[in-house]
Amino acid sequence: MVSVPRLVVAAPSSGSGKTTVATGLMAAFAGRGLAVSPHKVGPDYIDPGYHALATGRPGRNLDAYMCGTDLIAPLFAHGSDGCDLAVVEGVMGLYDGASGQGELASTAQVSKLLRAPVVLVVDASSQSRSVAALVHGFASWDPEVRIGGVILNKVASDRHEALLREALDESGLPVLGVLRRAPQVATPSRHLGLVPVAERQAEALDAVRAMGERVREGCDLDALLALARTAPTLPGEAWEPECHPDGGARPVVAVAGGAAFTFAYAEHAELLAAAGAEVAVFDPLHDEKLPPGTAGLVIGGGFPEVYAPELSANEPLRRAVTELALSGAPVAAECAGLLYLARELDGRPMCGVLDASARMSERLTLGYRQAVAVADSVLAVAGTRMRGHEFHRTVLEPGAGPTPAWGLHQPERRVEGFVQRGVHASYLHTHWAASPEVARRFVEQCRG
C-alpha cells in the first residue's frame, strides 16, 4: 500500500510553465525539510535532471506507453518509498498522449492511475476572463481527473491578477499560486529541449534555486501540501528489481556518463546491479580508459553531436571501446551510443565499430515505436516485442546493418539498428523496467 501525499503538475499545453512550477515546488518543499520524490510523465530524460537537483533524489519517469499502465503505480511506489511528498510533472497538455492511442501515456491517465490530484498551470499572459472557460473545460472534460487548483503563470500586474482571480471565483477551483514573468529563471534550450544539468551544473543550480524562490513567494505551499494529502492510499506493492545472485564474481558493466551521455533511466542501473553486475560509470569526454575489468558496455542517449570534437579527440578511449566491441564483449548502445559507435559523426572520427556515418539533420525524429527483435542479441532473443521511443535530429547512413536490431511497426514498417558480434546498437530508447529480462540477459552475456 502506498500512502505518500502526491501532486501532478499539468497544463493545457506545452510551454505553459510546468517545468518551472514542478521543479520550483520540489525545491521549495525540499527547502522546508521534506523528502520529496520527483517524477516525470513520459520519456523525457532532461527534466528529471533538474528534478534531481531540486530534491537530491533520482528523477524518475512514469511512461504508460513504454512500461504499461500496470507498472505506473508500482514504479511510483518504488521511487517515492520513504518520502514525505511526491511531485509529478506532466507532459505536453493534460490530455495529450501517444498519437492515435486515446489517453494512453497522457498526464491525465497517469493522474488517474496514481489517484493523484492535479494542479493546472495556466499561461495567463494573453487572457483575463477567458481563463475561467479554459479551466472549466479542462476540469470537466474527464470527471475521473481531479483538478484540485490552479497556478497562474506569466501574470503581468496586480490588476491582471485581480481580473484572473475574479473570473476563477466562478469556476469553484482555488487559485493556489500566481507567478509573475521572471526571465531570470529561464533555462537555455537547443535542438532537443532544455540543456541538461550535467552540462551546466552551476547555472542549473542557480536556476533551480530561483524556481524554488519564485514558487515560495507566489504559491500557497500549505494549501498545496494539504491538497497532496487528499490523495487516497494506492493498493499494491512497489516495483523492485528482482535480484539474481549467483554467488560468483560480479562482472563489471561500464556505463557511459558525463555531459555527452546524460540520457538514462535510473531503473536501468538498478536492474543491472540486481542481475549481478558491478556498475561502473565513466565519462567518454575525459576518461582515456574503460573501468578496470570491464566485461560489458552500456552507452545510452545524450548529445554526442554537441561534443563530437571532444569525443573524437579522446583517441585512447575510442580505441578501447573498439577493441572491447571487436572482442565480442556485450555492448548495448542507444541513440547517442549508436552515433558514438559509428565510423564518423559530422565528419569527426568516432569508434568505427559500425560501418555507418552520422550527421546532424534539420528533421526531428520523435515518437513512440512498437518494435520486435529481428535477431538474437545480447539484449533479447529474436521475436521479443518491446515498446520504445525515438528522439533525435541526426541521420545515420545506412540506418540498419546486415542484421538489424529492430523491426519497427509504428508509424511505418522498417528495420533499424545493428546487431553484430556482441553489439546491439539502435536509435530506439527502451525502458528496461518493462522487460527486466533484458538486463538479466545482458549480465549473463557479460559473465560469458
HELIX and SHEET records of a PDB file:
HELIX    1   1 LYS A   18  GLY A   31  1                                  14    
HELIX    2   2 ASP A   47  THR A   55  1                                   9    
HELIX    3   3 ALA A   64  CYS A   67  1                                   4    
HELIX    4   4 THR A   69  LEU A   71  5                                   3    
HELIX    5   5 ILE A   72  SER A   80  1                                   9    
HELIX    6   6 THR A  107  LEU A  114  1                                   8    
HELIX    7   7 SER A  130  TRP A  141  1                                  12    
HELIX    8   8 ASP A  158  ASP A  169  1                                  12    
HELIX    9   9 PRO A  183  VAL A  185  5                                   3    
HELIX   10  10 VAL A  197  GLU A  199  5                                   3    
HELIX   11  11 GLN A  201  GLY A  218  1                                  18    
HELIX   12  12 LEU A  221  ALA A  228  1                                   8    
HELIX   13  13 ALA A  266  ALA A  274  1                                   9    
HELIX   14  14 ALA A  308  ALA A  313  1                                   6    
HELIX   15  15 GLU A  315  LEU A  326  1                                  12    
HELIX   16  16 ALA A  336  LEU A  341  1                                   6    
HELIX   17  17 TRP A  432  ALA A  434  5                                   3    
HELIX   18  18 GLU A  437  ARG A  447  1                                  11    
SHEET    1   A 7 ARG A  60  LEU A  62  0                                        
SHEET    2   A 7 VAL A  36  VAL A  41  1                                        
SHEET    3   A 7 LEU A  85  GLU A  89  1                                        
SHEET    4   A 7 ARG A   6  ALA A  10  1                                        
SHEET    5   A 7 VAL A 118  ASP A 123  1                                        
SHEET    6   A 7 ILE A 147  VAL A 155  1                                        
SHEET    7   A 7 VAL A 175  ARG A 180  1                                        
SHEET    1   B 2 SER A 189  ARG A 190  0                                        
SHEET    2   B 2 GLY A 193  LEU A 194 -1                                        
SHEET    1   C 6 GLU A 278  PHE A 282  0                                        
SHEET    2   C 6 VAL A 252  ALA A 256  1                                        
SHEET    3   C 6 THR A 294  ILE A 299  1                                        
SHEET    4   C 6 VAL A 331  GLU A 334  1                                        
SHEET    5   C 6 VAL A 423  SER A 426  1                                        
SHEET    6   C 6 PHE A 418  GLN A 420 -1                                        
SHEET    1   D 5 ARG A 348  PRO A 349  0                                        
SHEET    2   D 5 GLU A 344  LEU A 345 -1                                        
SHEET    3   D 5 SER A 357  ALA A 373  1                                        
SHEET    4   D 5 ARG A 385  GLU A 397 -1                                        
SHEET    5   D 5 HIS A 429  THR A 430 -1                                        
SHEET    1   E 5 ARG A 348  PRO A 349  0                                        
SHEET    2   E 5 GLU A 344  LEU A 345 -1                                        
SHEET    3   E 5 SER A 357  ALA A 373  1                                        
SHEET    4   E 5 TRP A 406  LEU A 408 -1                                        
SHEET    5   E 5 ARG A 414  GLU A 416 -1                                        
END                                                                             
